[in-house]
């Protein structure tokens, strides 16, 4: 049996585990709620800026609305439990006493969890488009949907792999998710504060330093890409990276920088997790 | 050429400052039923988990069929079936799903898995509960399923950590017979157990570990022989008369006779079965014999002696 097949067996197992734990169902319900509520609120409030030009671009708002926090949180929950729960429940023993390399096992768990996350995000994007049609009528530039979807999924890799790494390092699911979430919050505050300092002082150092935090690339990449692809300056929801935004400031080359940062963070976190898996003992049941 | 299926040499393992295994070495050849004994915390499970590549040894090496499971787990564990002590199985799977999943991990085809599942569930007596979630199983049922899971790949080596713990007596006998049958088919069976009677019944070889060190190892019959100081015949008579006792004491092969009511403990000079001669002598003196047993040494006696020696040493 090839390494690919062994990894695929673990991917299937990870999905089966998520389905059995009703994780998928809970996430889908949350995704529906998360997507529905903003549209209902916007329709009810009907602010002045909701012109026809804005309404036809609301699908992007739907696709990106959960990107900065909700989907990151989902990513951390899925990844934090992926390895850790197997140690907590003592099931890692059974799996790793079978003919599979530890790295293949880890790869299967990572891919399985990440595909699950991609599935949840696909539902969110689909709902965003459906609700945009339902609440605001026909939408424009839908040919960018696949690319924007992929960008969102790619951007979740940072906190997914961070939480996954903590899951393997700590071997405690709750602690892993809490730690990763703490880093998200601290990083987000620090990054925003540095952007603010840049706005006040025009010192380039603050701007550059803010971009080294994981939150910047993880939360900005899809919206940076959107503003590169689609020039809809009229839609206030899509101007988050525009020059008028006090928190995030746009400079050329940011999309590429964000993409590289996501890749670098992901590789580092996966590498640490892999070293831990390969070099340490399989602990017995610890819950 | 070595026939060793399992080979452990100078294996040491530390948990912090605690030395769980101290230069453990032994080999298990093809077709052996090897009983691995020792008190709680002696290092039995640590040995097994190191052998399976779950723990990294600090010193030494373990091999299965000449392959180090740490370096090449795919080829080393392909031929192994493992049933852990108190297995933690995924509670959301049914027995059928769990067996199917394990079959996939060994690369079995869909058809092969289907056939194996039916066959194994029948073998371990879970045919009727195959679709029931494992989370709803009793301890004994989980243990049965664990043995079935260990057999899914038709392994050449079976490694069982306390395999009959939690099973009812009927199941214990059934599984004991199963292990014997598997060994007759040329499979190597490695059993870690506290049940000395069970080990004595089915094992061809034993190894005993205490405080992380091997204190006893070898062919079971030879180990027992080595620990036997003296053979004793225990006789129960309707009436143990002084004439009978005196006559028995005068026999050339008798060391001494101890009397406890109508029961006699006849200590022999040689390690030989003299029950025929003893019964003839009793009948010659009009004695009525109710029972006659040759008492050599049990594994339990040897185990306790080895433990005592270890503690003294």
Interface residues (C-beta under 8 A of the other chain):
Chain A: X1 X5 X6 X9 X12 X13 X16 X17 X20 X21 X89 X90 X91 X93 X94 X95 X96 X97 X98 X99 X100 X101 X102 X279 X280 X281 X282 X285
Chain B: X49 X52 X53 X54 X55 X56 X73 X74 X75 X76 X77 X78 X80 X82 X84 X87 X88 X89 X90 X92 X93 X97 X101 X102 X104 X105 X106 X107 X149
